[in-house]
């Protein structure tokens, strides 16, 4: 799948010109053993995404170059099952191979990515299965389980919001309240400057999950825009970011992750990296996450430690060092205080489960 950006052209192409370019592609595609299948037009954002079968990226570029000269900004290779999982398999294509919605309007290619984090020191496969069922009932498509998180794709924000609400209602009813549930919902286009499908949207949804409180849904501003604000009807469950919040979140998490292993990492260092005062940084972090600055950094460290333990990364000392604790005993105390169980017991439990 490739990406064309109208911003890269001196004059923004019209939909008719895009159709003409596609017809030109079809006229020369056989020469390069390429087959153009369908494409999505986001007229407002000036984006076009083409999907094709080809022996390699160079062949796709060669077709565009000869047909019309409108070159793609990026081309990514779709892995098996990615297309159906993210985009869905019930789309309609018109006579120009443009993907349309059920109402006949152009499908922009945007999809909604929902990520649920189940914070549990015990095995949570039964919870995972229930969440997957709830997603299917809401029209979602299950993608994968990154760690103890579940990732699903939806064609509409309304469907994603309905699924998120169902998860927060049904999981405690069925499994009790001994598990924390956090949900992040992002939206975006299939191809950006990255090398994987929906890479930027997945990254955003994960970070929204990072700042969610137990029982909370954190939503990116684009999701609200795409749902035409209908998600605001459930505001009691939501934390809705604005564009400035989203930019700050990326800067914050990027910088924290680069320094997480450093035991000397401090708020003073972080404020300098972000170019803001210590007091301003405290206010921004508290407003965005609900944690104090130091508590948020500790939370990220302990969440990372739990992920490492569940993936059998190493012994407790190795895990502690990896997340910036120089004293394993102090790490164990913080872990016990946060999760109500010692890290050693979690390690033993997960090690035993992985051998079954």
N, C-alpha and C positions, 0 to 999 in steps of 0.2 A: 504494500500500500504506500502511495506517495502523498506528499503535501505540496500544494501550490498556494502561495500567498500573494494576494493582489497588491499588498504593500511593496512587493519587490518590482512592480511594473510602474512605468511612468504614468500610464493611464489605467485605472482599474477596469478590468474586463467585465463586460456585461454577461448575463446568463446566456444570451444568444451567441456571444463570442465563445463562451466556454463550450456550448454545444457544438459549434463549428469546429473547435479544436479537437473535440472528441471524435467527430466524424473523420477528421484528418488523421487522427491516430489509427482508427480502424482501417483506413485505406493502406497504411504501410506496416501495420503490426506483423503481418505474416512474414515479411522480409526478415524480421529479427526474432521470429519464433515467440512472439508475445501475443497474449490474448487479453484485451481489456474487457473486464466483466461488468463493472458498474462504478458509479461515482456519486459522491455526496457534495452538495453545494451549500455553503453557509454564506449567503449573499451579504448579510449584515456585517459579518466579521471579515469578509473578503477571503474566505478559505475554500479550497477545493481538495477533496481526497479521492484518489483513483485507486481502485483495486484491480490487479491484473495477475495473470499467470505468466511467468517468464523464467528463462534459465538463470538469469542473474540481474543485478541492478543496472549494469551497464547497458543491457539490451533495452530496458525500459527508458533509460535516458536517450538512447539512440533513436527510439521511435519518436519521442517528443521533439528532439532536435530536428529531425527530418520533416516531421509533419507540420510543425507550426513554430518551433523555437521557444515555446513557453516552458522553461525548464523547472523541474521540481526543486523545492528547498531541501527535501529529505525523502529518503526511501527506506522503509523498514521491511524486513522479511517476517511474514506471519507464521507463527508456530502452529502445529497441529491443534485444531480445536479453538484457537484464539478468536477467530472471526465469529463463530457462532456464539461463543461464551460472552464476548463483549457486545457485539452488534446485534445478535439475535438472528433467527433463521426464518422469520415470517415477514420479511420486507417485500414491498412492491417496487418493481422497476418499470419506468415508463418507456416509451419508444426510443428515447434518447439515452437509455441506460441510467437515468438519474433515479436514485432511490427516493421514494416518496412515502409519506405517512399514509395512514388509512384515510385521512380526509382529503388526500390529493395534494397537500402542500409538500414542499421539498424537505426531506430529512436532512438536518444540518450535520449529522454525524456525531453530534454531542451525545454522550451517555453519562449516566449517573453511577458513580461507584460508591458502594456502601461497605464499610469495614467495621466489623464488630470485634471488640476485644473482650474475651472472657478471662478475667483475672481470677484464676483458681489454682491453688497449689495441688489439687487432685486432678485425676484424669477427667477430661470433659467431653469425651466422644459422644455421649448421649445428648448433651446440650448442643454440640455441633450438628448432630443429625436433625434435631428438632428445628434449629435455626434454618438449616437448608430446606426443610419442608415448608417452613413459614415463608421463606423467600420465593419458593416455587409457587405457592398459593397467591403471592402478590405479583407474579409475573417476572420475578427476578431470575437471574441465571448465575448459579454458583460457579466460581472460578477456581479458587484454591484456598488452602489453609496455610497462610504464612505464620508459622509458630502456633500460638493459641488464638490467632485472629482468623476470622473468616472474611473473604472478599466476595462480593456479589455485584453484578451489573444490572442496571435497569434502564429502560428506554425513556421513562418519565420520572420526574421528581416526585410526583404524587404517589407513584407505585413504591418508590424507595422510602418515602415518608411513612406510607402505610405499613410496610414491612418493619421498619424501625420501631414503630409504635406497637406492633404485634409482638416483637421480640421482647420489649421491655414489659409487656403485660403478661405474656404466656410463660416465659422462662421462670420467673419467680413463683408463679402459680404451680408449675409442674415440678420444679427442682428445689424450691425453697429460696431463701435469701442468703445462702452461704457463698454465693458467687457474685463478683462484681461484673457488671455489664456496661461497656462504654461503646458509643457508636459515633463514627465520623462519616459524613456524607459530602463528597466532592463531585464536581462535574467538569467536563472538559472534552477536548477533541481527541480523535484517535491517534493522530500523528502530530508531533511537535518537532523540536530539534533533537529530541532524545532518540534512542535506538530501539525502544520497545513500545508496543501498543499501549496507549493510555498511560505512559510512564509518569507524566507530570500529575495527572489526576490521581493515580494510585498513591503517589508520594504525598499529595495534599490530604487525601482521605486518611492516610496513616497518621499524619501530624494532627489532624483534627481529633483523631482517636486519642492521641497522646495527651491532649489537654482536657478531654472530657472527664467529668466527674462520674461516679457510679450512678447509673440510671439516667444519664444525660445523653442527648443527641446534639452534636456540634455540626453546624452546617455552613458550607462555603456560600459566599454571596451569589455566585452564579446559579446555584441550585434554586435559590429563592427567585431569582430573575426568570429562570426557565419554567418554574411552576406558577409564575405570575402571582407570586405572594400567597398562594393558597396554603402553603405550609405554615404561615403565620397563625393560622387558626389553632394550632396546637402549641402555642408559644410556651405553655407551662413546662413542657419537656425539653425545650430547645435552648441552645445558645447559638445565636446567629452572628457570624462574623461579617464585618464590612471589608471593603477592599484594602483599607489601611491595616486592619487587623491581620488579614491574610499575608500581606507583605512582611509585616513584623514577625509573624509566626515563623515564616520560612527563614528569615535572618536569625531569629533566636535559636531555633532548633539546629540550623546549620552550624552555628558557632558553638553551641553546647556540645554537639556530637564530636566536633574536632578536638575538644578539650576534655571530654568525659573521663578519659583514662588518667589525666593529670591530677594528682592529689593536691597540687598547688593552685588548681583552678578556683577562682573566686569571683564574686560579683564585681569587684573593681576591675578585674581583667576583662570580664564580659562586657561591662559598660564601655570600656575603652574600645573594644572590638566593634561594638555597635554604634559608637560615636554619640553616646548619650550620657547624661549624668547618672550617678548612682540612684538618686531619689526618683528621677524620671523612669529609670529601668524598673525599680521596685513597683511603681504605680502601674506601669504597662503590664508587667508579668502578672501582678495580682488581678488586674482587671480582665486579662485574657484567660488566665488559667484558674483563678480562685485560690491559688497557692501564693505564699510569700516566695520571693526569689530563691532563697536558699532551700525552702521546702520543695520547690518545683525541680530544682537540680537534683536533690536527693531522691525525689520520686522517679525521675528518669533513670537515675543510676540503679535504683532497686528494681524497677521494671526490666531494665536491661539484664540485671543479674538473674531475675526469675527466668527470663527467656534463655539465658545461657545455661542455667541449671537444667531446664527442661530439654535442652538439646544435647545434654551430656558433654558440655564444653570442656570440663576439667574438674579438679577438686575445688573445695570451697576457697582456699587461698588463691588459686588461679583466677577464679571468678571475681573475688574481691579486688584483686589487683587490676583486672580488666576494666572494672567500672570505677576505679579511682580511690578505693579504700586501701590504705597501707597496713591497717591493723585488722586482721581477720576476725578477731573477737568483737571489735567495734562494728564491723560489717554485720556479723551474725546478730548482734543486738538490734541494730537498725532493721534488719530483715525480719526478725521475730516481731518487733514492734509493729511493722507495717502489715505483715501477712498472717501473724498469729501462729507461726510455726517456724522452727529453726531451718535454716537452709540445708543443713545436713540431712534432716528428715525428708525434705523435698527431694534432694539428690538421690537418697536411697530408694524412695518410692518410685521415682521416675526411672531409675536404673533397673529396678525389678520389673516394671511394666514393659520396658523396652526389650526385655529378654523373653517375655511371654509369647 
